[in-house]
Amino acid sequence: MVNSSCLVSGEFVALKNMTAMSRIIRLQLMTGMIGGVLLLLLGHSGFAIAFAYGVLLMSINAWWLARRLESTSDMNAEAGQRSIFAGAVLRFVALIAGLLLGQLMGLHLMLVAAGIFVAQVLVYMFALFELKKEQF
């Protein structure tokens, strides 16, 4: 059995650092802009909008996660876990709604998914970089 207090206070300590989250979100948004500009320069304006939209979806998701984690700092472990789980469900539903909205707007969903993927990979790369920095 996993100690619930470790889940809230241990695994999410790095994510609670709002300066790290703001750096991640800025990195995601800059990547979305760079990817969008590159696609525009290649003459694919529709792809650029879809890619940037996917990155924007994940940036909003990261911001929402940071807000949720910040709000759990004053809760006990069990209430914090419930709040984080509820937030994950809400973010997933919002992501699906965002994808549906993208479909309704006529965006190429494969490029939206590419933007989501790139933004998510940036989060993991940032976390690995920060972890490596802490080890030394």
Contact map, one row per residue, 1 for C-alpha under 8 A:
1110000000000000000000000000000000000000000000000000000000000000000000000000000000000000000000000000000000000000000000000000000000000000
1111011000000000000000000000000000000000000000000000000000000000000000000000000000000000000000000000000000000000000000000000000000000000
1111111000000000000000000000000000000000000000000000000000000000000000000000000000000000000000000000000000000000000000000000000000000000
0111111100000000000000000000000000000000000000000000000000000000000000000000110010000000000000000000000000000000000000000000000000000000
0011111111000000000000000000000000000000000000000000000000000000000000000001110000000000000000000000000000000000000000000000000000000000
0111111111100000000000000000000000000000000000000000000000000000000000000000000000000000000000000000000000000000000000000000000000000000
0111111111110000000000000000000000000000000000000000000000000000000000000000100010000000000000000000000000000000000000000000000000000000
0001111111111000000000000000000000000000000000000000000000000000000000000000100110000000000000000000000000000000000000000000000000000000
0000111111111000000000000000000000000000000000000000000000000000000000000000100000000000000000000000000000000000000000000000000000000000
0000111111111000000000000000000000000000000000000000000000000000000000000000000000000000000000000000000000000000000000000000000000000000
0000011111111100000000000000000000000000000000000000000000000000000000000000000000000000000000000000000000000000000000000000000000000000
0000001111111111000000000000000000000000000000000000000000000000000010000000000000000000000000000000000000000000000000000000000000000000
0000000111111111100000000000000000000000000000000000000000000000000000000000000000000000000000000000000000000000000000000000000000000000
0000000000111111100100000000000000000000000000000000000000000000000000000000000000000000000000000000000000000000000000000000000000000000
0000000000011111110110000000000000000000000000000000000000000000010010000000000000000000000000000000000000000000000000000000000000000000
0000000000011111110010000000000000000000000000000000000000000000010011000000000000000000000000000000000000000000000000000000000000000000
0000000000001111111110000000000000000000000000000000000000000000000000000000000000000000000000000000000000000000000000000000000000000000
0000000000000011111111000000000000000000000000000000000000000000010000000000000000000000000000000000000000000000000000000000000000000000
0000000000000000111111100000000000000000000000000000000000000000000000000000000000000000000000000000000000000000000000000000000000000000
0000000000000110111111110000000000000000000000000000000000000000000000000000000000000000000000000000000000000000000000000000000000000000
0000000000000011111111111000000000000000000000000000000000000110010000000000000000000000000000000000000000000000000000000000000000000000
0000000000000000011111111100000000000000000000000000000000000010000000000000000000000000000000000000000000000000000000000000000000000000
0000000000000000001111111110000000000000000000000000000000000000000000000000000000000000000000000000000000000000000000000000000000000000
0000000000000000000111111111000000000000000000000000000000000000000000000000000000000000000000000000000000000000000000000110010000000000
0000000000000000000011111111100000000000000000000000000000100110000000000000000000000000000000000000000000000000000000000000000000000000
0000000000000000000001111111110000000000000000000000000000000000000000000000000000000000000000000000000000000000000000000000000000000000
0000000000000000000000111111111000000000000000000000000000000000000000000000000000000000000000000000000000000000000000000100000000000000
0000000000000000000000011111111100000000000000000000001101100000000000000000000000000000000000000000000000000000000000100100000000000000
0000000000000000000000001111111110000000000000000000001100100000000000000000000000000000000000000000000000000000000000000000000000000000
0000000000000000000000000111111111000000000000000000000000000000000000000000000000000000000000000000000000000000000000000000000000000000
0000000000000000000000000011111111100000000000000000001000000000000000000000000000000000000000000000000000000000000000100000000000000000
0000000000000000000000000001111111110000000000000011001100000000000000000000000000000000000000000000000000000000001000100000000000000000
0000000000000000000000000000111111111000000000000001000000000000000000000000000000000000000000000000000000000000000000000000000000000000
0000000000000000000000000000011111111100000000000000000000000000000000000000000000000000000000000000000000000000000000000000000000000000
0000000000000000000000000000001111111110000000010011000000000000000000000000000000000000000000000000000000000000000000000000000000000000
0000000000000000000000000000000111111111000000111011000000000000000000000000000000000000000000000000000000000000000000000000000000000000
0000000000000000000000000000000011111111100000010000000000000000000000000000000000000000000000000000000000000000000000000000000000000000
0000000000000000000000000000000001111111110000010000000000000000000000000000000000000000000000000000000000000000000000000000000000000000
0000000000000000000000000000000000111111111110110000000000000000000000000000000000000000000000000000000000000000000000000000000000000000
0000000000000000000000000000000000011111111110010000000000000000000000000000000000000000000000000000000000000000000000000000000000000000
0000000000000000000000000000000000001111111100000000000000000000000000000000000000000000000000000000000000000000000000000000000000000000
0000000000000000000000000000000000000111111100000000000000000000000000000000000000000000000000000000000000000000000000000000000000000000
0000000000000000000000000000000000000011111110000000000000000000000000000000000000000000000000000000000000000000000000000000000000000000
0000000000000000000000000000000000000011111111110000000000000000000000000000000000000000000000000000000000000000000000000000000000000000
0000000000000000000000000000000000000011001111111000000000000000000000000000000000000000000000000000000000000000000000000000000000000000
0000000000000000000000000000000000000000000111111100000000000000000000000000000000000000000000000000000000110000000000000000000000000000
0000000000000000000000000000000000010010000111111110000000000000000000000000000000000000000000000000000000110010000000000000000000000000
0000000000000000000000000000000000111111000111111111000000000000000000000000000000000000000000000000000000000000000000000000000000000000
0000000000000000000000000000000000010000000011111111100000000000000000000000000000000000000000000000000000100000000000000000000000000000
0000000000000000000000000000000000000000000001111111110000000000000000000000000000000000000000000000010000111011001000000000000000000000
0000000000000000000000000000000100110000000000111111111000000000000000000000000000000000000000000000000000000011111100000000000000000000
0000000000000000000000000000000110110000000000011111111100000000000000000000000000000000000000000000000000000001001000000000000000000000
0000000000000000000000000000000000000000000000001111111110000000000000000000000000000000000000000000010000000001001000000000000000000000
0000000000000000000000000000000000000000000000000111111111000000000000000000000000000000000000000000000000000011111100000000000000000000
0000000000000000000000000001101100000000000000000011111111100000000000000000000000000000000000000000000000000001001101100000000000000000
0000000000000000000000000001100100000000000000000001111111110000000000000000000000000000000000000000000000000000000000000000000000000000
0000000000000000000000000000000000000000000000000000111111111000000000000000000000000000000000100100000000000000000100000000000000000000
0000000000000000000000000001000000000000000000000000011111111100000000000000000000000000000000000000000000000000000100110000000000000000
0000000000000000000000001001100000000000000000000000001111111110000000000000000000000000000000000000000000000000000000100000000000000000
0000000000000000000000000000000000000000000000000000000111111111000000000000000000000000000000000000000000000000000000000000000000000000
0000000000000000000000000000000000000000000000000000000011111111100000000000000000000000001000100000000000000000000000000000000000000000
0000000000000000000010001000000000000000000000000000000001111111110000000000000000000000000000000000000000000000000000000000000000000000
0000000000000000000011001000000000000000000000000000000000111111111000000000000000000000000000000000000000000000000000000000000000000000
0000000000000000000000000000000000000000000000000000000000011111111100000000000000000000001000000000000000000000000000000000000000000000
0000000000000000000000000000000000000000000000000000000000001111111110000000000000000011000000000000000000000000000000000000000000000000
0000000000000011010010000000000000000000000000000000000000000111111111000000000000000000000000000000000000000000000000000000000000000000
0000000000000000000000000000000000000000000000000000000000000011111111100000000000000000000000000000000000000000000000000000000000000000
0000000000000000000000000000000000000000000000000000000000000001111111110000000000110010000000000000000000000000000000000000000000000000
0000000000010011000000000000000000000000000000000000000000000000111111111000000000010000000000000000000000000000000000000000000000000000
0000000000000001000000000000000000000000000000000000000000000000011111111000000000000000000000000000000000000000000000000000000000000000
0000000000000000000000000000000000000000000000000000000000000000001111111110000000000000000000000000000000000000000000000000000000000000
0000000000000000000000000000000000000000000000000000000000000000000111111110001100110000000000000000000000000000000000000000000000000000
0000000000000000000000000000000000000000000000000000000000000000000011111110000100000000000000000000000000000000000000000000000000000000
0000000000000000000000000000000000000000000000000000000000000000000000111111000000000000000000000000000000000000000000000000000000000000
0000000000000000000000000000000000000000000000000000000000000000000000111111111100000000000000000000000000000000000000000000000000000000
0000100000000000000000000000000000000000000000000000000000000000000000000111111100000000000000000000000000000000000000000000000000000000
0001101110000000000000000000000000000000000000000000000000000000000000000011111110000000000000000000000000000000000000000000000000000000
0001100000000000000000000000000000000000000000000000000000000000000000000011111111000000000000000000000000000000000000000000000000000000
0000000000000000000000000000000000000000000000000000000000000000000000010011111111100000000000000000000000000000000000000000000000000000
0000000100000000000000000000000000000000000000000000000000000000000000011011111111110000000000000000000000000000000000000000000000000000
0001001100000000000000000000000000000000000000000000000000000000000000000000111111111000000000000000000000000000000000000000000000000000
0000000000000000000000000000000000000000000000000000000000000000000000000000011111111100000000000000000000000000000000000000000000000000
0000000000000000000000000000000000000000000000000000000000000000000100010000001111111110000000000000000000000000000000000000000000000000
0000000000000000000000000000000000000000000000000000000000000000000110010000000111111111000000000000000000000000000000000000000000000000
0000000000000000000000000000000000000000000000000000000000000000000000000000000011111111100000000000000000000000000000000000000000000000
0000000000000000000000000000000000000000000000000000000000000000000000000000000001111111110000000000000000000000000000000000000000000000
0000000000000000000000000000000000000000000000000000000000000000100100000000000000111111111000000000000000000000000000000000000000000000
0000000000000000000000000000000000000000000000000000000000000000100000000000000000011111111100000000000000000000000000000000000000000000
0000000000000000000000000000000000000000000000000000000000000000000000000000000000001111111110000000000000000000000000000000000000000000
0000000000000000000000000000000000000000000000000000000000000000000000000000000000000111111111000000000000000000000000000000000000000000
0000000000000000000000000000000000000000000000000000000000001001000000000000000000000011111111100000000000000000000000000000000000000000
0000000000000000000000000000000000000000000000000000000000000000000000000000000000000001111111110000000000000000000000000000000000000000
0000000000000000000000000000000000000000000000000000000000000000000000000000000000000000111111111000000000000000000000000000000000000000
0000000000000000000000000000000000000000000000000000000000000000000000000000000000000000011111111100000000000000000000000000000000000000
0000000000000000000000000000000000000000000000000000000010001000000000000000000000000000001111111110000000000000000000000000000000000000
0000000000000000000000000000000000000000000000000000000000000000000000000000000000000000000111111111000000000000000000000000000000000000
0000000000000000000000000000000000000000000000000000000000000000000000000000000000000000000011111111100000000000000000000000000000000000
0000000000000000000000000000000000000000000000000000000010000000000000000000000000000000000001111111110000000000000000000000000000000000
0000000000000000000000000000000000000000000000000000000000000000000000000000000000000000000000111111111000001001000000000000000000000000
0000000000000000000000000000000000000000000000000000000000000000000000000000000000000000000000011111111100000000000000000000000000000000
0000000000000000000000000000000000000000000000000000000000000000000000000000000000000000000000001111111110000000000000000000000000000000
0000000000000000000000000000000000000000000000000100100000000000000000000000000000000000000000000111111111111001000000000000000000000000
0000000000000000000000000000000000000000000000000000000000000000000000000000000000000000000000000011111111111000000000000000000000000000
0000000000000000000000000000000000000000000000000000000000000000000000000000000000000000000000000001111111100000000000000000000000000000
0000000000000000000000000000000000000000000000000000000000000000000000000000000000000000000000000000111111100000000000000000000000000000
0000000000000000000000000000000000000000000000000000000000000000000000000000000000000000000000000000011111110000000000000000000000000000
0000000000000000000000000000000000000000000001101100000000000000000000000000000000000000000000000000011111111001000000000000000000000000
0000000000000000000000000000000000000000000001100100000000000000000000000000000000000000000000000000011001111111000000000000000000000000
0000000000000000000000000000000000000000000000000100000000000000000000000000000000000000000000000010011000111111100000000000000000000000
0000000000000000000000000000000000000000000000000000000000000000000000000000000000000000000000000000000000011111110000000000000000000000
0000000000000000000000000000000000000000000000100110010000000000000000000000000000000000000000000000000000011111111000000000000000000000
0000000000000000000000000000000000000000000000000111111000000000000000000000000000000000000000000010010000111111111100000000000000000000
0000000000000000000000000000000000000000000000000010010000000000000000000000000000000000000000000000000000001111111110000000000000000000
0000000000000000000000000000000000000000000000000010010000000000000000000000000000000000000000000000000000000111111111000000000000000000
0000000000000000000000000000000100000000000000000111111000000000000000000000000000000000000000000000000000000011111111100000000000000000
0000000000000000000000000000000000000000000000000010011011000000000000000000000000000000000000000000000000000001111111110000000000000000
0000000000000000000000000000000000000000000000000000000000000000000000000000000000000000000000000000000000000000111111111000000000000000
0000000000000000000000000000000000000000000000000000001000000000000000000000000000000000000000000000000000000000011111111100000000000000
0000000000000000000000000001001100000000000000000000001001100000000000000000000000000000000000000000000000000000001111111110000000000000
0000000000000000000000000000000000000000000000000000000001000000000000000000000000000000000000000000000000000000000111111111000000000000
0000000000000000000000000000000000000000000000000000000000000000000000000000000000000000000000000000000000000000000011111111100000000000
0000000000000000000000010011000000000000000000000000000000000000000000000000000000000000000000000000000000000000000001111111110000000000
0000000000000000000000010000000000000000000000000000000000000000000000000000000000000000000000000000000000000000000000111111111000000000
0000000000000000000000000000000000000000000000000000000000000000000000000000000000000000000000000000000000000000000000011111111100000000
0000000000000000000000000000000000000000000000000000000000000000000000000000000000000000000000000000000000000000000000001111111110000000
0000000000000000000000010000000000000000000000000000000000000000000000000000000000000000000000000000000000000000000000000111111111000000
0000000000000000000000000000000000000000000000000000000000000000000000000000000000000000000000000000000000000000000000000011111111100000
0000000000000000000000000000000000000000000000000000000000000000000000000000000000000000000000000000000000000000000000000001111111110000
0000000000000000000000000000000000000000000000000000000000000000000000000000000000000000000000000000000000000000000000000000111111111000
0000000000000000000000000000000000000000000000000000000000000000000000000000000000000000000000000000000000000000000000000000011111111100
0000000000000000000000000000000000000000000000000000000000000000000000000000000000000000000000000000000000000000000000000000001111111110
0000000000000000000000000000000000000000000000000000000000000000000000000000000000000000000000000000000000000000000000000000000111111111
0000000000000000000000000000000000000000000000000000000000000000000000000000000000000000000000000000000000000000000000000000000011111111
0000000000000000000000000000000000000000000000000000000000000000000000000000000000000000000000000000000000000000000000000000000001111111
0000000000000000000000000000000000000000000000000000000000000000000000000000000000000000000000000000000000000000000000000000000000111111
0000000000000000000000000000000000000000000000000000000000000000000000000000000000000000000000000000000000000000000000000000000000011111
